[in-house]
Amino acid sequence: MGQRLFSVNFGIKWLVFSAISLLAFCILECGRMAPVPWPWWTNEDSTAVKNAIAPWSDYLNPLQVLRDTFRLRFSTNLTYTDSSSRTGDTIYKIAHIIDAWIEPGEVQRKDIYQFGVTVDTVSMIDTFCQVIYRDSITQCLLHVEFDTLWVVGFRPDTIIDTTKTPPETTIVQKVSYVECRGFDEIQHATKSYTWVANRWLFLRRDTLPDTFYYSLVKLSGGYAHIPIAEEAPQISRVVLSKPGKVDTFYNSPRVDGKGLTNLRFLDSLYKIAVNEEIAISIATSTPQDTLADKNRFFVTVAGSKIDITTGAKSGNAYLRFSVNDTGYQHIYIEVLPLSNILYPGAGFKGIIWAIPVQVISE
């Protein structure tokens, strides 16, 4: 009797297990056999997006900011940082700079297409493409011309700390001589660096069936950190103002849309009328020690660059666009620490912003 009851119970359990297994198998197989169709992201889409961006390539080209020289000509003094050296190596610092300009190197562009990604305030049900628009320049050269050079030499010395037992002796480097060396011929210093410019584009696809027509409807501003974001100067804000209207731009995307990298509709870009005077103000959070280093501020509009430096961490100026500039333009902003230019052996650092604007005739 016990064996018969065991057999019945075992049979029931086996039937239940088999039913559950069969149900799970059906669910899994049905899921595999009926996947949700993916309506976009074909080779035709990528080609159509590329064709839609092509007419904008000149406007989006970051080399526009490099086509005019800095037109620098000024003299500099030594700072307290020039009186110390950890290694004892001689310090060389340009005392009178004549000119500085950039020679672009090899330019490469890599576009990253993202179809059906939730971005900005666009819904997933919309047919669209976001493009990470990325230009890189390798072997970019900064040329600096000068005719006078500060030279600071050092010698080893000792400091004895008598507060410790036994007393400790430390070797330090102290200034042994300082001279301002002039040259009868213009001297030339060159620095090589690489930079990457980033911005974002948003394209909408035509809703007609079986068509692959995309059009650019939104874009962000652009930026380049040299050599990387952590080492480049940090722009806190840029303010554009005209009578009755003040707009502030920050770096990162913001809910209020005031970030440089926020996507903006083409017809909602910052508008400037022909010959309208616009005040621009730039503020940086670096350098922290303005006695050791100072920033130089430049703005480029319509292919012309001006030095707008007003302080170690600020730049201000007034801008105008002419009737020949009607249409989409950029206000290019460059911030360069003076140490980049004045010390021939120092690495190059900087930051560039490209703020898209629309110049209108009225």
Long-range contacts (C-beta under 8 A, 24 or more apart in sequence): 38-116, 39-127, 40-115, 40-116, 40-127, 40-129, 40-205, 41-115, 41-116, 44-212, 45-113, 45-115, 45-129, 45-205, 45-212, 45-214, 46-113, 47-212, 48-205, 48-212, 48-213, 48-214, 49-111, 49-113, 49-129, 49-131, 49-203, 49-214, 50-111, 51-214, 52-203, 52-213, 52-214, 52-215, 52-216, 53-111, 53-131, 53-133, 53-201, 53-203, 53-216, 56-216, 59-328, 59-330, 60-133, 60-199, 60-219, 60-222, 61-135, 62-135, 62-137, 62-197, 62-222, 62-224, 62-352, 62-354, 63-104, 63-107, 63-137, 64-300, 64-303, 64-330, 64-332, 65-300, 65-305, 65-332, 65-334, 65-352, 65-354, 66-102, 66-104, 66-140, 67-303, 68-300, 68-303, 68-304, 68-305, 69-99, 69-100, 69-101, 69-102, 69-305, 70-99, 70-100, 70-101, 70-296, 70-298, 70-305, 70-307, 71-99, 71-305, 71-307, 72-97, 72-98, 72-99, 72-100, 72-296, 72-307, 72-341, 73-97, 73-98, 73-99, 75-148, 76-150, 76-338, 76-342, 78-150, 78-152, 78-178, 79-291, 79-292, 80-291, 80-292, 81-291, 81-292, 81-293, 82-150, 82-152, 83-152, 83-175, 84-173, 85-152, 85-154, 85-173, 86-173, 87-173, 88-154, 88-155, 88-156, 88-173, 89-154, 90-151, 90-152, 90-153, 90-154, 91-150, 91-151, 91-152, 91-343, 92-149, 92-150, 92-151, 92-343, 92-344, 92-345, 93-149, 93-150, 93-152, 93-342, 93-343, 94-144, 94-146, 94-148, 94-149, 94-150, 94-189, 94-341, 94-342, 94-343, 94-344, 95-146, 95-148, 95-149, 95-150, 95-180, 96-146, 96-147, 96-148, 97-144, 97-145, 97-146, 97-341, 97-342, 98-145, 98-146, 98-147, 98-186, 99-143, 99-144, 99-145, 100-142, 100-143, 100-144, 100-145, 100-341, 101-142, 101-143, 102-140, 102-141, 102-142, 102-143, 103-140, 103-141, 103-142, 103-143, 104-137, 104-140, 105-137, 105-138, 105-139, 105-140, 105-141, 105-194, 106-137, 106-138, 106-139, 107-135, 107-136, 107-137, 108-135, 108-136, 108-137, 108-138, 109-133, 109-134, 109-135, 109-136, 110-134, 110-136, 119-200, 119-202, 119-263, 120-202, 120-218, 120-262, 120-263, 122-202, 126-204, 127-204, 127-205, 127-207, 128-202, 128-203, 128-204, 128-205, 129-202, 129-203, 129-205, 129-214, 130-200, 130-201, 130-202, 130-203, 131-200, 131-201, 131-202, 131-203, 132-198, 132-200, 133-198, 133-199, 133-200, 133-201, 133-222, 134-196, 134-197, 134-198, 135-196, 135-197, 136-194, 136-195, 136-196, 136-197, 137-194, 137-195, 137-196, 137-197, 138-194, 139-192, 139-194, 140-192, 140-193, 140-194, 140-195, 141-190, 141-191, 141-192, 142-190, 142-191, 142-192, 142-193, 142-340, 142-341, 142-348, 143-188, 143-189, 143-190, 144-188, 144-189, 144-190, 144-191, 144-341, 144-344, 145-186, 145-187, 145-188, 146-186, 146-187, 146-189, 147-182, 147-183, 147-185, 147-186, 147-187, 148-180, 148-181, 148-182, 148-183, 149-180, 149-181, 149-182, 149-183, 149-187, 150-178, 150-179, 150-180, 150-181, 151-177, 151-178, 151-179, 151-180, 151-181, 152-177, 152-178, 153-177, 153-178, 189-344, 191-340, 191-344, 191-346, 191-347, 191-348, 192-348, 193-226, 193-227, 193-347, 193-348, 194-227, 195-224, 195-225, 195-226, 195-227, 195-352, 196-224, 196-225, 197-222, 197-223, 197-224, 197-352, 197-354, 198-222, 198-223, 198-224, 199-223, 199-261, 199-354, 200-261, 200-263, 202-263, 216-266, 217-265, 217-266, 218-263, 218-264, 218-265, 218-266, 219-263, 219-264, 219-266, 219-356, 220-260, 220-261, 220-262, 220-263, 220-264, 220-356, 221-249, 221-260, 221-261, 221-353, 221-354, 221-355, 221-356, 222-260, 222-353, 222-354, 223-251, 223-260, 223-261, 223-351, 223-352, 223-353, 223-354, 224-351, 224-352, 225-351, 226-348, 226-349, 226-350, 226-351, 226-352, 227-347, 227-348, 227-349, 231-349, 232-349, 232-350, 232-351, 233-284, 233-286, 233-287, 233-295, 233-335, 233-336, 233-337, 233-349, 233-350, 233-351, 234-284, 234-285, 234-286, 234-351, 235-282, 235-283, 235-284, 235-333, 235-335, 235-351, 235-353, 236-283, 236-284, 236-285, 237-282, 237-283, 238-280, 238-281, 238-282, 238-283, 238-333, 238-353, 238-355, 239-279, 239-280, 239-281, 239-282, 240-270, 240-278, 240-279, 240-280, 240-331, 240-355, 241-278, 241-279, 241-281, 242-272, 242-276, 242-277, 242-278, 242-279, 249-353, 249-355, 260-353, 260-355, 264-356, 266-328, 266-358, 267-358, 269-328, 269-356, 269-357, 269-358, 270-355, 270-356, 270-357, 270-358, 271-357, 271-358, 271-359, 271-360, 272-321, 272-357, 272-358, 272-359, 272-360, 273-359, 273-360, 273-361, 273-362, 274-321, 274-322, 274-323, 274-325, 274-326, 274-359, 274-360, 274-361, 275-320, 275-321, 275-322, 275-323, 276-320, 276-321, 277-318, 277-319, 277-320, 278-318, 278-319, 278-320, 279-316, 279-317, 279-318, 279-319, 280-308, 280-315, 280-316, 280-317, 280-318, 280-319, 280-331, 281-314, 281-315, 281-316, 282-308, 282-314, 282-315, 282-316, 282-333, 282-335, 283-313, 283-314, 284-313, 284-314, 284-335, 285-313, 286-313, 287-312, 287-313, 287-337, 293-337, 293-338, 293-339, 294-337, 294-338, 295-335, 295-336, 295-337, 295-338, 296-335, 296-336, 296-337, 296-338, 296-341, 297-333, 297-334, 297-335, 298-333, 298-334, 298-335, 298-336, 299-331, 299-332, 299-333, 299-334, 300-331, 300-332, 300-334, 301-325, 301-329, 301-330, 301-331, 301-332, 302-329, 305-334, 321-359, 323-361, 325-359, 326-359, 326-360, 326-361, 327-358, 327-359, 328-356, 328-357, 328-358, 328-359, 329-356, 329-357, 329-358, 329-359, 330-354, 330-355, 330-356, 330-357, 331-355, 331-357
